């Protein structure tokens, strides 16, 4: 498990955009200290990552973990991800670490990749929903890393929203979702990637995709070879976060459009568009990327969906699905779950 050549150079972490569009490379010490105080008391803190904002609690404290499930109204069968400041600590809670997991971590950590590995007994059952494996990752946001280092242990940090709802990508969305249920929100600006992490189950005999996310399958396969696509049967317990059939959902009905289709001209139509849009379309439009850029679309996805959900003139949301490649696969996966009824 240990690798004498392991290193995570600080220069590999890109500064995130903070308040006012400035690089947030120096987290405020007083806010970090307050967050650590709350976490050690078993309370919760909302923190930014490069993917989405997380609702963080002590990953080894069952009371804090129970509080996460309570605040999110999350079912206990949906496992959590443990976040760490460095790979060595993440792998220390795993009973086995295949060579492929070490290689993936060296290539993609810190970053939007979660690895699912056999767990040690130190990991509470609430984290894994009683499953024999634990999901771990090292985030790539300076505020999250500063808090993890100051806290000195793992944080469970699912998205900071009510279960099944739209994931928040800025501090204002967290406050709108959770209100006073979370005593402190660390504001790190808008999330750079805007989609949750890619989740891979890594075994000695191969790699399996459990959730598409912020790193494309194509990029992973270019580095690590073929990746098996998991087929989780509807109605079965999820193997990883984000596998519940109805998830990421707005309050308003969401309908997926066929390729080339535009939304009906009915009053109250909202359109989550992608690519070129006929401006004469009779709908409230949020375009994920007018140029068809999948990275731009991913970064805008949850924010745009939330804006349509909150728009007073929108009664139903129609969504154009981007190509099922690169980050488009992750966007379409979330659209499918958000539209499931």
N, C-alpha and C positions, 0 to 999 in steps of 0.2 A: 504494500500500500504506500509506503514512504518512498519518495523519489528525491535523491540528493540534488538533482538538477532542477527541482521545482522552484519557480519564481513567478511572481506576478508584479512586473514593474509598474510603479505608479503612473508612469507616463503613458501606459496603455489605456488608461481610463479617460475617455473624452469628457471634458467639463460639460455639465448640463446647463440648459438655459434657466437662469433664476429669475427673480422678480425684476420687472422692467427690462427683460431681455438680456440681462448681464450674466456672465459666466459665474455660476455659483460654486466656486472652488474652495471657499473658506466658510464652512458651516458655522453658524453662531454658537459659541461655546455655551452660553447660558441656556439656549433652547435644547442643546444636546444633553446638558446636565439635567435639565428638568425632565426630559424624555426618559433618561436612564432611571431617574428617581421613580417615575410612574411605573415603568416596566418592572423594576425590582419589587415594587409593592403589589404586583400582580394586575396592574391596570393596563390599558391599551393606548397606543399612539398610532396616528396615521402618518405614514412616511412615503416620500416619493421614491420610485425606482425608474429605471429607463423604460420600463414596460407600462405599468399603471401604478396608481397609488395603492399601497397596501395597508391593511388594518393589522398592526403588529402587536404581538404579545410574546411573553417569555415562552420559547418553544419547548422548554422542559418543565414548565409549571402547569399541572392539570387545571388549576383554578383559572389561570389566565387563558388557557386554551378553551375552557368551557365558556368564558366570557366572550371570546371571539365568536363562537357558534351562536351564543345568545344575541349579541348585538347584530350580527349579520342575518339572524334567523336562518341559519344554514343547517341542513340536515346532517346528523352525525355520521352518516355513511359516506360523506364526501370528504376525502382526505385533504390535508394541508401540505404546503411546501415549507420546509425549513430553510431560512436564509442565513448565510454565514459571511464573515468578513474575508475568509480565505479558504482555499481548497483543502488544506490539511485538516482544518476543523470540520469541514463538511464530510470528508471521507472518514473521520474518526467515529461517526455515528453509524457507519456502514460495516456490516459483518464481512463483506467481500467487496473488493473494488477491481473489476476486470480491467485488463490493460486498455481496452477500448474506452472505458470511462476516464482513465487517466489522460489518454490522448485527447479526448473531446474537451475535457476541462482545461488542458493546457492551451488548446486552440481557441475556445469560446468563452472562457471565464476570465475576468468578470464579464457578464453578458446575459442575454435573454435565453439561457438554456438551463433546463432542469433535468437532472439525472435521477432515475428511480433505481435504487439499489437495495439489496437485503439489509435489513435494519438490525442494530444492536438493541439489547433490552433497555438501554438508557432512554430510548425514544418512547414517550408515552403513547398508549393506544389511541388517544384522541387525535394525535397527529396523523396516524396512518389509517384511522377508522378500523382498527383491528387487523389490517392487512400485514403480511410479513415483510413488506418493503417500504422504504421511506424515500420521499422526494426531496432533493437538496439542490440549492443553487447559490452562486455568488453574484449579487447584483452589480451593475455598473453605473451607480449614481453616487457622487461624492457624499451627499447627505446620508444616504442609506448606509454606506460603508463607514462613515464617521460614527454613526449611531451604533452599528454592530461592533465596531472596535471598542467604543466606550463602554458598551453594555457587557462585552466579554463573553457572550454566549449566543446560541442560535435564536432567531426570532421567527415564529410562524407569522406569515403576513399575506393572507389571501386578499383579493381586491377589496377596497374599502367602500363597499356598497351592500345594500340588502341582497340577500341571496336571489340569484336569477336575474337581477337587474343589470343595467348598463354599467360597465366598469368605469371608474373615474380616472381621468388623465390630468386633472389639476386640482388644487386644494379647494377651490370653490365648489366643485362637483362633490367632493367628499363631504363638505359641510351641508350641502343640499340633501345628500343621501342620508347621512347619519346624525346630523344636528349635534346636540349636546351629549350624545351617547359616547363620543370619543373626546376626552378632555384636552388633547393636544394634537394639532395637525402641523407637521413640519412642512413648510411651503418651499418646494424646490422648483417651482415653475411648472410648465407643461412637460409632460413625459415625451422624450425624444422619439421612442419607437411606437408607443400607443397601442400595442397588442401584448397580451400576456406571453410569457415565455413558452418556447417550444419544449415539450416534455418527451423525453426518451427513456424507455426501459432498456437497460444495458445488461446483457447476460454474457457468459463466456462464449455462447454460440451465436451471438448476433445482437443487433440493435432494433428496437421496435418503437415506432412513433405512436405515442398515446395522445398527444395534442399538438396540432400545428400551431406555430406561434411566431415570435419575433425573429427567429433565424429560419430561413427557408429550408425545406427538405433537400432541395437541389444543392445548397451550399454544404449541408451536412454530408450528403452522399459524395460530393466531390472530394471531401476530406477523408471520410471514414468508410466509404463503400456503401453497398446496398442497405436500405433501411426498410424493414417490414412495416406495413401499415396495419395497425391494430383494428380489429373489427369487434367493437363492444356491442353486444346485443342489446336492443332496446328493453328497458325494464330491469337490466342487471345492475349490480352495484358498480360504481365507477372505479377504475383502476388508478385514476389520476384526477386532479382538479379539472373542471371544464368539460367533463364527459356526460353530465346530466343532459337528458334529451331536450329540456326546455331551459335555456340559459341565455344570459346577455340580453335580456328582453326589455323593450320599451313598454310603457303602460298601454300605448295605443296599438291597434292591430298592425302587424307588419306582413306585407305580401311580397314575394320575390317575383321579379319580372323575367320573362323568357328573353333569350338573346335578341337584341334589336327592338324589343318592345318598349314603348313609352307608357307612362301611367295614364289611366283614364282621366278625362277632363272633368270629373265630378268635383263639386266644391269640397274643400277640406282635404285635398290630396297633397301629401308631402312626398318628395322624391329624393332618395339617397342615390345620387347619380355617380357615374364613373365614365370619364372620357368626354368626348364632344357631346354637348347638349344643345338642342334647339331652344333658343331663348324664348320662342313663342309658346313653349309648353305651358299649359295652364296648371301649374303646381308650385308650391313652395319648394325650392330646390336647394339642396346642399350637395355640392359636387366634391367627391373625395379627391379627385385629381382630374382637371380638365385635360391635362396632357397625357393621361393614362399611365402615370408613374405609380407603381405599386407601393413603393416605400412612402411616398407622400400620402397615398390613400390609407395605408395602415396607420400613419401618425394622426390622421384626421378622423378615423373611423368612429371611435366611441364618442368623441366630441360632437361630430356631425349628427350622429344618431340621437344623442341627448338633446341637441338643439331642436331637431324636428319633433321629438317627443314633448318638449316644453313649449313649442310654438302654439299660441292660442288659436290660430286659424287651421291647424292641421288636425284632422280627425282620423286619418289612416295614412300609413307610411308604405310607399312602394320602394323597392330597392333593386338596383341594377347589380348583378354579380360580375365582378372582374374576372379575367381569365384565371382558371384554376392552376396557376403556376406561381412559383416564388411565394411572396407574401399573399398573393391572391387566394391561395389554398387556405390560409389561416382566416382571411376575411370571410370567405364563403362558408367555412365551417361554423363561424360565429353567426353569420346570417341564417344558416339552416337551423341552428338551435334557437335563435331569437324569434324565428317565425313559427316554430313548432307549437302546436296547441294540443 
